[in-house]
Amino acid sequence: MLWTLRSPRVWTLPCRPPQRSFSFTPNRRLPRVLAESIPKPPIFRQEVAKARKPPSFTDAVRNVPIRNQVLFTIAGTIGALVVGAHLTNAELFKWWAYIASTPQAGLKKDRPPTSEELARAQYYAFGRQLQGGLAALKSSMEQLPETMKAMAVWSYVQVFQPILNASEGKRMCWAIGAVNCAVFLAWRVPRWNAFMMRSFTHNPLSGRSYTLLTSAFSHENFFHLLFNCMALASFGGAASTQLIALTKNVEKERGALSEPSPKWHLLSLFISAGLFAGLVSHIGYARWQYPRLIARLRSTAPSPSSLRPGASAASMGAGASAASETAAISAATSAREGQYSLGSSGAIYAMFAITALGYPDAEITLVIPPWFPINIQTGFATILAFDLLGVLRGWKMFDHYAHIGGAAFGAFWFTYGAQIWYAIREWDLPVAYFFHGHRLKKAKAPPAPSES
């Protein structure tokens, strides 16, 4: 049988596409990649040439900023003085209207009341308010035994009689002390410790500015709070009296501008002095203490020869003593964590300076030895010398920069503060009259004629 020879045939799957050449016309819908657009691989020598020299230790440590703190202090001081002057003028129109509407006051409506008349009106109005509270207390205890009623009345009188007899400036000092006590109680809450440390202590390395104000009302230690409150009550009342005398001297030169109470003036002084003292402490740390810490770290750093690859641990430790290692650790910790400051000492130093300059013949008795009376200016100069020595020696137990800054602000305010306060009040007088003069207008208005 003969077989039929057939030509060889290539069998393909039905889904196999027909053969075509490798090069084909590109699809218009696909992007065309040019050879020039493909990034070239980096060259090692060029990349090494671009590398910068690593910064030194001094360059790597950042400088502590002071610009925001200076601006905050200026804005806070201006704001405190303007608001205090406005509140003083508002009280002027309030009590002027009260006196004008009281027939038994005997005030002539063609002249403004003096500061003494305004203070007298406030005293009697506050006394009548306390008498009303006592009468309400007695009426609420009618069903109680006489012994309990007598005890309650005696306690009421013992509490509020010293408040009534105290001057407005001393009452403001007590109010500031109450705020300090409230902040101290907040420190006692363990859950709030992180918040209090962040928001009520000033650390120059934190970069925050508002803590210059909040730290002036913050005390973590009980004895710190006690001493500052005692000093505030002592020097604050005397400083408020001196502020009244300085304001009267300016009124003799520039015209009468009655001041019903020095309490807002004293509060503005407290805030402004606290801000300035905190700023001096901040600048002192940023421009003096912190650079010294960095220089100490550089001097205690190990030499490059001791850090060579073949050096042993014994050869590295032989070059430094235990004291230098401890100093290096302390300096590194201080440079990393900064310095936390708090307290009203700076503002109290300002009031201390005003009292010492205003009453040079007065005597004081310290709560620490020596307990015998000394001249106030001698005591003030001694404490300032101690703070100056603390600055030069770098002592850290007290904030000596803040003390010196507060004393400097107090001396400045004793010399120029009354003129500044008078000028701000005079500028704010039309604004205060616009917002608070309606009571005075009603009091000065003639009574409507009665119909016959």
PEMOCOR-V604363 format. One record per residue. N is the residue number from 1. RES is the residue in three letters. PSI is psi as a letter, one per 40 degrees, with the letter a starting at -180 (NA if undefined). Layout:
n	res	psi
N	RES	PSI
N	RES	PSI
//
This chain:
n	res	psi
1	MET	h
2	LEU	h
3	TRP	i
4	THR	h
5	LEU	h
6	ARG	i
7	SER	i
8	PRO	i
9	ARG	h
10	VAL	h
11	TRP	h
12	THR	i
13	LEU	i
14	PRO	d
15	CYS	e
16	ARG	h
17	PRO	i
18	PRO	i
19	GLN	i
20	ARG	i
21	SER	i
22	PHE	d
23	SER	h
24	PHE	i
25	THR	h
26	PRO	i
27	ASN	h
28	ARG	d
29	ARG	e
30	LEU	i
31	PRO	i
32	ARG	h
33	VAL	h
34	LEU	i
35	ALA	d
36	GLU	d
37	SER	e
38	ILE	h
39	PRO	i
40	LYS	i
41	PRO	i
42	PRO	i
43	ILE	h
44	PHE	d
45	ARG	d
46	GLN	d
47	GLU	d
48	VAL	d
49	ALA	d
50	LYS	d
51	ALA	h
52	ARG	i
53	LYS	h
54	PRO	i
55	PRO	i
56	SER	i
57	PHE	d
58	THR	d
59	ASP	d
60	ALA	d
61	VAL	h
62	ARG	i
63	ASN	i
64	VAL	h
65	PRO	i
66	ILE	e
67	ARG	d
68	ASN	d
69	GLN	d
70	VAL	d
71	LEU	d
72	PHE	d
73	THR	d
74	ILE	d
75	ALA	d
76	GLY	d
77	THR	d
78	ILE	d
79	GLY	d
80	ALA	d
81	LEU	d
82	VAL	d
83	VAL	d
84	GLY	d
85	ALA	d
86	HIS	d
87	LEU	d
88	THR	d
89	ASN	d
90	ALA	d
91	GLU	d
92	LEU	d
93	PHE	d
94	LYS	d
95	TRP	d
96	TRP	d
97	ALA	d
98	TYR	d
99	ILE	d
100	ALA	d
101	SER	e
102	THR	h
103	PRO	d
104	GLN	e
105	ALA	d
106	GLY	f
107	LEU	h
108	LYS	h
109	LYS	e
110	ASP	e
111	ARG	i
112	PRO	i
113	PRO	i
114	THR	i
115	SER	d
116	GLU	d
117	GLU	d
118	LEU	d
119	ALA	d
120	ARG	d
121	ALA	d
122	GLN	d
123	TYR	d
124	TYR	d
125	ALA	d
126	PHE	d
127	GLY	d
128	ARG	d
129	GLN	d
130	LEU	d
131	GLN	d
132	GLY	d
133	GLY	d
134	LEU	d
135	ALA	d
136	ALA	d
137	LEU	d
138	LYS	d
139	SER	d
140	SER	e
141	MET	f
142	GLU	d
143	GLN	e
144	LEU	i
145	PRO	i
146	GLU	d
147	THR	d
148	MET	d
149	LYS	d
150	ALA	d
151	MET	d
152	ALA	d
153	VAL	d
154	TRP	d
155	SER	d
156	TYR	d
157	VAL	d
158	GLN	d
159	VAL	d
160	PHE	e
161	GLN	d
162	PRO	d
163	ILE	d
164	LEU	d
165	ASN	d
166	ALA	i
167	SER	i
168	GLU	d
169	GLY	d
170	LYS	d
171	ARG	d
172	MET	d
173	CYS	d
174	TRP	d
175	ALA	d
176	ILE	d
177	GLY	d
178	ALA	d
179	VAL	d
180	ASN	d
181	CYS	d
182	ALA	d
183	VAL	d
184	PHE	d
185	LEU	d
186	ALA	d
187	TRP	d
188	ARG	e
189	VAL	h
190	PRO	d
191	ARG	d
192	TRP	e
193	ASN	d
194	ALA	d
195	PHE	d
196	MET	d
197	MET	d
198	ARG	d
199	SER	e
200	PHE	e
201	THR	i
202	HIS	h
203	ASN	h
204	PRO	d
205	LEU	e
206	SER	d
207	GLY	e
208	ARG	i
209	SER	d
210	TYR	e
211	THR	e
212	LEU	d
213	LEU	d
214	THR	d
215	SER	d
216	ALA	e
217	PHE	e
218	SER	h
219	HIS	h
220	GLU	d
221	ASN	i
222	PHE	d
223	PHE	d
224	HIS	d
225	LEU	d
226	LEU	d
227	PHE	d
228	ASN	d
229	CYS	d
230	MET	d
231	ALA	d
232	LEU	d
233	ALA	d
234	SER	d
235	PHE	d
236	GLY	d
237	GLY	d
238	ALA	d
239	ALA	d
240	SER	d
241	THR	d
242	GLN	d
243	LEU	d
244	ILE	d
245	ALA	d
246	LEU	d
247	THR	d
248	LYS	d
249	ASN	d
250	VAL	d
251	GLU	d
252	LYS	d
253	GLU	d
254	ARG	e
255	GLY	i
256	ALA	h
257	LEU	g
258	SER	i
259	GLU	h
260	PRO	d
261	SER	i
262	PRO	e
263	LYS	d
264	TRP	d
265	HIS	d
266	LEU	d
267	LEU	d
268	SER	d
269	LEU	d
270	PHE	d
271	ILE	d
272	SER	d
273	ALA	d
274	GLY	d
275	LEU	d
276	PHE	d
277	ALA	d
278	GLY	d
279	LEU	d
280	VAL	d
281	SER	d
282	HIS	d
283	ILE	d
284	GLY	d
285	TYR	d
286	ALA	d
287	ARG	e
288	TRP	d
289	GLN	d
290	TYR	d
291	PRO	d
292	ARG	d
293	LEU	d
294	ILE	d
295	ALA	d
296	ARG	d
297	LEU	d
298	ARG	d
299	SER	d
300	THR	e
301	ALA	i
302	PRO	i
303	SER	i
304	PRO	d
305	SER	d
306	SER	e
307	LEU	e
308	ARG	i
309	PRO	d
310	GLY	e
311	ALA	i
312	SER	i
313	ALA	d
314	ALA	d
315	SER	d
316	MET	d
317	GLY	e
318	ALA	d
319	GLY	e
320	ALA	h
321	SER	i
322	ALA	d
323	ALA	d
324	SER	d
325	GLU	d
326	THR	d
327	ALA	d
328	ALA	d
329	ILE	d
330	SER	d
331	ALA	d
332	ALA	d
333	THR	d
334	SER	d
335	ALA	d
336	ARG	d
337	GLU	d
338	GLY	a
339	GLN	h
340	TYR	h
341	SER	i
342	LEU	i
343	GLY	i
344	SER	e
345	SER	d
346	GLY	d
347	ALA	d
348	ILE	d
349	TYR	d
350	ALA	d
351	MET	d
352	PHE	d
353	ALA	d
354	ILE	d
355	THR	d
356	ALA	d
357	LEU	d
358	GLY	d
359	TYR	g
360	PRO	d
361	ASP	e
362	ALA	i
363	GLU	i
364	ILE	i
365	THR	h
366	LEU	i
367	VAL	e
368	ILE	i
369	PRO	h
370	PRO	i
371	TRP	e
372	PHE	i
373	PRO	i
374	ILE	i
375	ASN	i
376	ILE	d
377	GLN	d
378	THR	d
379	GLY	d
380	PHE	d
381	ALA	d
382	THR	d
383	ILE	d
384	LEU	d
385	ALA	d
386	PHE	d
387	ASP	d
388	LEU	d
389	LEU	d
390	GLY	d
391	VAL	d
392	LEU	d
393	ARG	e
394	GLY	f
395	TRP	i
396	LYS	e
397	MET	d
398	PHE	i
399	ASP	g
400	HIS	d
401	TYR	d
402	ALA	d
403	HIS	d
404	ILE	d
405	GLY	d
406	GLY	d
407	ALA	d
408	ALA	d
409	PHE	d
410	GLY	d
411	ALA	d
412	PHE	d
413	TRP	d
414	PHE	d
415	THR	d
416	TYR	e
417	GLY	d
418	ALA	d
419	GLN	d
420	ILE	d
421	TRP	d
422	TYR	d
423	ALA	d
424	ILE	d
425	ARG	d
426	GLU	d
427	TRP	d
428	ASP	e
429	LEU	d
430	PRO	d
431	VAL	d
432	ALA	d
433	TYR	d
434	PHE	d
435	PHE	d
436	HIS	e
437	GLY	e
438	HIS	d
439	ARG	d
440	LEU	d
441	LYS	d
442	LYS	d
443	ALA	d
444	LYS	e
445	ALA	h
446	PRO	i
447	PRO	i
448	ALA	h
449	PRO	h
450	SER	i
451	GLU	h
452	SER	NA
//
